[in-house]
């Protein structure tokens, strides 16, 4: 596994993985805000990973772009799909390292199934308002490149979320007005549906998840005056909050019901995404980068006392 880079600022501490530019850990006042991992264990179930050049699933590992069909490795056998991109297992170089910030870079040369070279950067910065992450992408090839991005932290509190839920001490809110139905392979089926009053309605002020099972993409995100959409997971003493900036117009929430043992429903994966599942096929939310073109996305995490 790659080297971990330690960041600290005020009451926050973070650990960033050079392998995959993933977020290994984030704490506030000594409390975990995300489900952590180490270089020795490696990430479990995509903990803290950056997902590029596509997030979520691609049906049957196949897609067609500008008239050519490409074949990706099917690495999610349960759904027969290619999942979460290609960069999370690669070593990124540390371009800048400081006490409060680090900049990682990856010169991605492409693969047979995705032959589109990209220059990727991930800047992690800690400050009084928690962790802010800026991910940049630039097309370094001679042709157009399809692109999508996601981030896969699991939000956590002092105790497993299922335990807080049983005690009536858990609230979850997400600024999302619609959810995306899927088929048995977790591929979108039909148009997004309003969440109004249903089991997927998690809009503020939030509610307990109870027995709600989530492995669901949401969209129609409401935003604050700074253009940020929020997910908040609250307990009796504090909340952990994830924000996603402009261009991250989709959100995957996963309640961890398919995880085994003590991991089951212990944390909530809250994944900001630029596009829904299977965007390489549908084109929904898919960014097409012309040669030399670039894009940038921001998201972050912080804690709030209750």
N, C-alpha and C positions, 0 to 999 in steps of 0.2 A: 504494500500500500504506500501511498505518497506521504509526504511530510505535511504535518498540521501547522497552521500559522495561528498564533494566539493574538487576539485583540482585546483591549480593555479601555473603558471610558466610564468614569463615574461608577454607577452601580451595575453597569453591564459588563459582561465578559462574553466573548465569542471565540469559536475555533473553526477555521476554514480549512478544508481539505484540498491539497493540490491535485489529488486525483479527482477529476470531475468538477473541480471548483465547487464542491458541495459544502453545505453548512453542517458541520459536525455537531456543534453545540451552540446554544445561546442561553445565558442565564441573566437574571436580574435579582439582586439581593440574595444571591446564592441559590435561587430557584430556577429549575429548568423551565424554559418557555417552549422548547421544542424537544421531541424525543431524540436524545443524543446517540451518537455512535463514536467510535474511535478508529484510528488507523489499523489497529490490530483486528477489530471485529469486522470493519467495513460496514457499509450501509445495508440495512435490512428493509426490504419492501420500498426501496428508493427513498429512504430517509434523506431529506435535505438536498436532494439532487437537482441540478439544472438539467432540463429536458430539451434537447435540441438535436437535430434541426426539425423535430416535430415532437409535441407532447402527446400523451395518451396513446391510442391504438390506431394502427393502420390495418384495414381489413385484409386478411389472408396474406399480409406482407407484400401486397402489390398495389401499384398506383401508376397512373399514366400522366405524364407531364409534357405538354407541347407535342403530343402525338407519339411519344415513345413510352413503352411500358417498362417499368423497373421492378425488380424483385428484391425485397428486404428479407432478412432472416426472421422467421417466425419464432419469437422468443417468449411468447406468452401462450403456452400450449393449451391452457384452459379455455381460451377464447379463439385460438388459431390466428393470432394477430402479431404484428410487430409493435413493440411497446416502447415509448419514452425515449426515442432517439438514439444517438450514437456517441455522445460525448461524455457521458457520465463515468465511463471507465478509463478515460484517457488522462494522461498527465499534462497538466497545464503549467506554464512557466510563471514564476513570480516576478513580475516586472517592477513592482514597487511594494515595499513592505515597511510599515510603520506601526506604532503602538495602537493607533486607532483605525488604521485603514490598510487595505491590501488591494493590489491590482493584479489579476491573473490574466493570462493570454493563452489562446490555443490557435495555432495555425492548422486548421483542419483540411486535409487534402482530398477528402471524399472517399467513397467506397464504390464497389461495383453497383450496389443498389441505390446509392445516392452520390453520383459522380459530380458533385458541385462543391468546389473548394470555397472555404469561408475563413475569415479571420474573426475570432470571437474573443471578447473581453468580459471579465466579471470583476466589478469593483465593489468590495464590501467596506462599509464605513460605519463605525460606532460613534454615537454622540448622545447628548442629553435626551433626544427623542428616540433612542433605541438604534436598531440596525436598519440601514438603508443599503439596498443592492441595486446597482446599475449594470445591466447587461447590454453589450453592444455587439452588433454583427455587421460585417462588410463582405460583399461578394467579391472574391479575388479571382474569379474565373472569367472566361471569355464569353459565357452565355448566361441566360437568365437562371436564377436559382429559386426553387420554392422553399419557404422557410416558415417554421412555427417554433414557439418557445413556451416553456412552462417551468415551474418551480414547485418542489414537492416536500415542503416541511410538514411535520406532524405536530400540531399544537397540543400542549400538555400543561397541566397544573400540578399541584403538589401530590395529588393522588390520582389513580386511574379514573378516567372520566366516568366509567360505568359505576364506580363506587360513589362519586359525587352525585350522579344521577339518582341512584337508589336512595340517597339521603335528601333528595330534593334541593341540592345545592348547586346544580349545574344550569347554566344558560348558554345558548348558542344563538348567534344572530349573523346573518349574511345579507348584504345589500343586493339581493338578486330577485328580479321579478318574473323570471321564466326558467323552466328546466327543460332539458333535452331528453325525450324518450329514446330508448335504445332497444335493439334486438338482443337475442341470447348471446351474441358475441360482443356486446357492449358497444355496438356501432350505431350511430344515430339512425332513427326510424321516424320519419315525418318531421314536422316543424316543431320548434320549441313551444311549450305550453305555459300559460300563466300559472303561477304558483298560488294564486289568490285563495286563501283559506284552506288549502290542502296540506297534506303531510310534508310537502317540500317548502312550505311558506316559513322561512326563517328570518323574515325581515324584522328590523328593530321594533320593539325592545328585546326581542329574542324569546326563546323558550327552551325548556328541557327537551333533549332528544328522545327521552323515554326509550321506546323500542324501535324508533325510526331507523331504517337501514338506508345508508347512503353510499352509493358509488355512482355519483350523479353529476353531470355537467350542468351548470347554470349560466344564464346570460341575462340581458336586460338589466345590467348593473347600475344601480343608483350611485352617484358620486357627490362628494362634498365640494366646497368652494375651491379646493386645491386640486380637483380632478381625481381624487382617490376614492376607491370603493373598499369597503371594510368587511372583515370577518372578525367576530369577537367571541371568545370562549371564556366564560366567567365562572368563578368559584366563590367561596365565602370571603376570601381575603383579597383577591386580585383577578384581573382579566389579562389574557394574552390576546393581542390584536395584530392582525395581518392586514396591510393595505396594499393595493395594487393600483398603479398609475395608468395614464392613458395608453391605449393600445392593447392592454391586457383586458379584453372584453369578455372573457370566459373564466369560469371558476369551477374546478372539480372538487367536490367534497366527498370524502371516503371515511366512513365510520369504523372501518377496521373489522367488520364482521367475519371476513374470510381469513383473518390472522388467527393463529392458534395459541393456546395457553394464555399466559398473563398479558400477551400483546393484544388480545381481542378486545376491541372497544376501549382501549386504554388511552388513546389519543385520537385526535381528529386531523386527518390529512386535509389541508386547505391549499389548493393548488391553483394559483393564478396562471392563466393561459392566454395566448394570443388567438387561439382558434379551438374549435371543438374536436372531439375524436374524429378520426378519419378525414381530416382536412386535406391531406394529400390527394384524396380522391374527390371529395365534394368541392374543394376550393373555398369553402366557407371560412372566412377569416384568414385565409392563407396569404402570406406576404410573398410577392414575387419580386426578388431583387435583381435589377439589371446589373450588368458588369460595373463594378466600382461603387454601386449604391450601398447605403448603410442605413441602419435603424438602431434605436436605443429604447430600452424599456426599464422602468423602475418599480420596485416593490420594497416592502420592509416589514419589520416586526418590532413591537414594543409592548411594555407592560403598563397597566393602569391599576392603581389601588382602588378597591371598591369603597 
